[in-house]
Amino acid sequence: MHKISGLVISFNEEHNIVDCLRSLKQVCDDVVVVDSCSTDRTVELARAEGATVLIQPFLGDGPQRIHGLPHCRHDWVVNLDADERLEPDLVDWLRRTDLDVLACDVVDSRRRNYIGERTTRFGGQYPDYVSRIFNRTRAAFSPVVAHTRVTGSRHIRIPCHITHYSYRDYADLFARQVKYAKWMADNLAERGKPVSPLSAPLHGFWSFFRHYVVKLGFLAGQDGLAIALGKGVGSYLKYAHAAEQIKRKARQK
């Protein structure tokens, strides 16, 4: 089996970190955790699992992961969030695949997203391909504050899975949308992307409609409605926050 490093970023993830690391250790002989000054037992538990732990005040999603990459011993990296786990089919694929013979820099796998103990195939929740496996000498994280992407010139998709315990409940779902919206608004404002008074309501409505109608969220019942509303609220707030920041900067000139 090819040697692989694991990479995780964390903050107050004592309820997740052990299962995440044990999932990675099925295929990784080297695991790096970049922790943004947790106040619970995350660091203690990660070290007890044999991970190399780096303490780094939060720089943003992309920069935090970029900080950890030079500490990985191997070129091929499996990057997980603390609330993600490798499923058996992906573990098996990694064990029997020689990654260096693949004509790719990045491997995209499917992800099952959960609200509590429930998952759905509707509302954009599946197959939800994510780039979690990549060669760090040929691919890189985008240096953005929220929802970084792995950029590489050659991607392949495989029908193997990651489990993502996305939200504990509906309250957690909406709280996360509010938090991520502020970070993504910072990205919009920094890039100087034009934002009009109609941007927030139009993007908010379209995001809700896309997840609830186009992506068949209505077939998932209450969960589908909650997901679509959360996406709509998050998109609305992203553009509303960005508009506020742009106005504030204009007044300061």
N, C-alpha and C positions, 0 to 999 in steps of 0.2 A: 504493500500500500504506500502511496505517495505521502511524504511528510507534509503536514498542514498545520498552520497556526490558527488559533481562535482569537477573536477580538470582540470585546464587549465594552460598552460604556454604561455607567451606572450612577444612580443617585438614590439613596434610601430604598434599595431593592432587596432588603433582607428576606422578604417573602418569595422572591423569584430567583435570586442569584445562584443558589445551590443547584436547583434543577437545571438552570440554563448551562452552568459550567459542566455538570455531569453529562448533559446532552452533548456538548462540544467534545468532551474528553473521550467519547466513543470513537472519534476520528482525528483528534488533535493531540499531539504530544507536547504542545506549547500553547498556553492560553494567557493573553494579556487583558487585564481589566483596567480601564481608565475611569477612575472614580472622581466625581466632582464634589468632594468633601462631604460625604454622607455622615449623618448624625446618628444612624442606627448601626447595626452589626454587619452591614454589607462588606466592609473591608476585611473584618475579622473572618467572616465566613468564606470569602473569596480566597484569602491566603490559606485557610485550612484546606481548601480544595486544590491547593498547589498552583494557583494562578499567580502570575507576576502582576502586582497591583501598583499602578501609578496614580498618585494624588494630583489632580489638576483642577483648579477652579474652572467652572464651566465656561467654555469659549464659544459654544454653539455646537450643533449636531455634527456638522462637517469638520470644523477645526478640532473638536474633541477626538474624533476618530483618527484624523490625520496625525495628531499628537502621538497616538498609540502605535501607528504603523511601523516606525523605525525600530521599535522594541520587539516586533515579531521576528522570530528566528528563520522562518521559512518564507519562500516567495508566494506560495498559495495560501490564501487566508479565507477563513469562514467568519463572516462578521454577523453577529446576532445582537438584537436588543435583549435586555435582561428578561423581557416577558415573552421571548421566543424560544422554541425548542425544535431540534431536528427530529423529524419523524422517521420511523424505521426504514421506509423506502429510500429516503435520502441518505441515511447512514449507510445502507447497503450499496447504493450507487457510488458514494465516495470511497468506500473500502475496495471496490472492485475496478475502479476507473483510474487509469494512468492519466492524470490531468495534463501532463506535459505533451501528450500526443494529440490532445484536442486542439483543433484549429480555432481557438478562442482566447480572449483575455478575461471574459466574464461569463459566469454560468447563472442563468436566471431560473429560479425554481418557483413552484406554486406555493401559495400561503393560505391556510385556513384561519380566518379571523373569528374570534369568540367574543360574545358579550356574556360574562359569567361562564356558564357551562354550555351555552348555546352557540351554534354556528349556523350560517346560512350560505347558500350559493347565489343569492340574489342581492341586488343593490350595489353591485361592484365589489362584493366581498369575496368572490371566487371566480377564476383561479388566482387573481391578484398576484401576478408574477413580480418577484422582487430579486434584485441583484445582491446576493449574499455571499457568493463564492467568486473570488477573483485573484488574478496574479498581480501582486502589488508592484512588480517591476514594469508592468505594461498597462495598468489601470489605476485610477485614483478617485478619491472622494471629492465631490464638489465642495468648496469652502463656504457653505451657506449655513445660516443659523438653524434653520428648520428643514427637515426632510431632505437630507443630503442624498445625492445620487452617486452611483459608481459609474464613472465615465471610462469607457474603453472602446476601441474601434471594432472589436469582434465579440459579439454576444451569441451564446446558444441558449435554447430553452429546453428544459427537461421536465418530464411529468412527475417529478418527485416533490415532496411537501415539507413545509415548515409550519408548525403550530404557532399561532400568535394569540396570546391572551390579551386582546386589545383593550377591553374595558371590563371593569369589575361589575358595573351596573350602568343604568342610564345616566345617573348623576355624574359618574366618572367619564362617560362618553361626552357629555356636554362640557364638562370642566376642561377636558383636554382640547376640545375644539377652540375654546376661548383662549387657552394658553398658546396653542400653536398659531392662532390667528395673529397674535401680537408679534411673534417671531417672524412670520412670513410677511407681515406688513413692513417690518424693518428692512427685509430684503427688497421689497418693492420700492420703498422710499430711497434706499441707498442706490439702487439701479436707475433712479430717476424715471421710472415708468409712468407715463401719463395716467392720471386718475381723475375722472370727471365726477360731478355730483351724482350721476346715474350709475357709476361703476358698482357701488356697493349693492344697491337693490337688484340690479340686473344680474350681477354675478351670483348673488345670494339665491335669487329665484331660479336661475339656470342650474346651479349646483343641486338644489333640491329636486327640480324636475328631472334632471339627468339621472340621479340616483334612485328616485322613486318610480319614475315612469320608464325612461329609456332603458335603464339597467334593471327594471322589473322588481324594484324594492317592494312594491305593493304586494308581491307574492309571498313576502316574508312576514306579513302581519305586523304586529306591534314593533318587532325588532326592525323591520324594514323601514317603517315610518320614523322611528327614532334615529336610525342611521341617516336617512335623507334629511331630516330636520337638522341634525347635528352638522352635516356637511354644508347645508344651506346657511346656517348661523355662522359657521366658521368662515365661509367664503365672504359673507356680508361683512363680518367684523374685520377681516383682513383688509378689504378695500376701504372700509370706514376709517380704520386706524391709519392706513397709509395716507389717506386724504388729509387727516388731521396733522400728520407729521409734515407733509409737504406744505400745508398752509403755515404751520409754525415756522418752518425754515424760511419761507418767503417773507414773513413779517420781521424776521431777524436780520434780513439783508438791508 
